């Protein structure tokens, strides 16, 4: 699987063909994010059922709408327009890996409420 930036020309097709989207909200100036990005890209190889997106909050603020990101990395896991997880994680990729495994083992996962805009729609329509 590929790690996509929100403006990647192949992202809309990837989003259309996958039920699950995993977005890491980061910032270019964040040293922790720079290190995490490599691990996030590697993790995408283990979860071909999901589309992994790397989104700089300063470059793509429309993905967040009115939500604020106060710490990095902040992760969104969305499945079929339902937010399964949105929050800050410690920068240890094994935590995200375990969370994705947990959601993969659940046929009807719980959802969370957020003020995020419809990220799937934004990614399908291109930024």
N, C-alpha and C positions, 0 to 999 in steps of 0.2 A: 504494500500500500504506500501511497505517497503522502507526504506532509504538504498540505496546500496552504498557500496564502489566500486571503479572501478574494483577491483579484485574479487568481489563476484562471486561465481560460477553460481548463478542463474541470474546474470545481462544480459548476452547475450540473454537468452530466453525472459526476460522482455522487453528488447529493441526491439526485433523482433516482439513482440505482441502489441507494443504501437507506436503511431505516434509521440507523444510529449516526449521530454526529458528535464528535468530541472536539471542543474548542478550548484552546489555552489562550487566555487573555494575558498579555504581557506588555512590556515596554522595552523599546530599543536600548534605553539607558540603564536598564536593570541587569546587573552582573549575574544575579541568580537566574534570571530568565535565559540569559545566553547559555549557561551551562545546562539548564533544564531542557532547552530546545533540542539538543542532540539526543537526549534520553527520550523525549517525547516522540521524535521522529523514529527512533528505533522501536519504541513501543507500538507504533502504528503497524509495524510488520507482523506483530503478534495478534492483531485484531482486524483481519481483513473485512469483517462484517461492518466496520465503522469507517467513517470519513474523519480524518484528523485535520484540524485547521489551526494554524498559528496566527493569532490576530493581535497586532499591536494596537493598544487602546487609543493611542494618539493618532494613528493613521486611519483607523476604522471605528470611530466613536459611534457610528450609527448602529453597530451590532449590539451595543449596550443600551441604547435608548436612555432612559432615566436612571438606570442602575449605576452605582458607583463601584469601582474596583479600588480597594484600598491597599491590598497586599497581593503579592505575586508568589507563585502562579495562582491565578483564579481559573477554575475549570468549569466548563459547562458540558454536561452530558444530556443530549436530547435524543428522544426516540419518537418518531411519528408525531411530531409537534407537541410532545409532552416533555417537560423538563424533569429529568430524573435526578439531577444534581447540579447545583450552582453554588460554588463557594471556593474559598481559599484552601489550598492544600500545602502541606510542607513540601519542600522541593525534593522529595524522595519518590522517584518514579514508581517504586514498588507499591506505594499506597494507591496511586491511580490504577495500576495494574490490577490490584486486588479488588478495587471498587468495580472496575469493568468486568472482572470475572464474576463478581457477585450479581451484577445486573444481567450478565449472560446466563446465569443459572436460574434466573427468576422469569417465569413466563408472564407474570403480570406485576411488574414492579410498581412501587409507590411513586407518586409524582410530587413535585414541590411547586409552590406558588412563587412566582417572581414577576417583576415588572419589565422583564426583558421583552423586546419586540420579537416578532416571529423571525428568528434567525434562519430557519430553514428557507423561508420565502425569500429573504434577502440574498442568501447564497445561491438559490436557484435562479434568481433574476440578475445576478451579477452586481458587483458594486461599482 
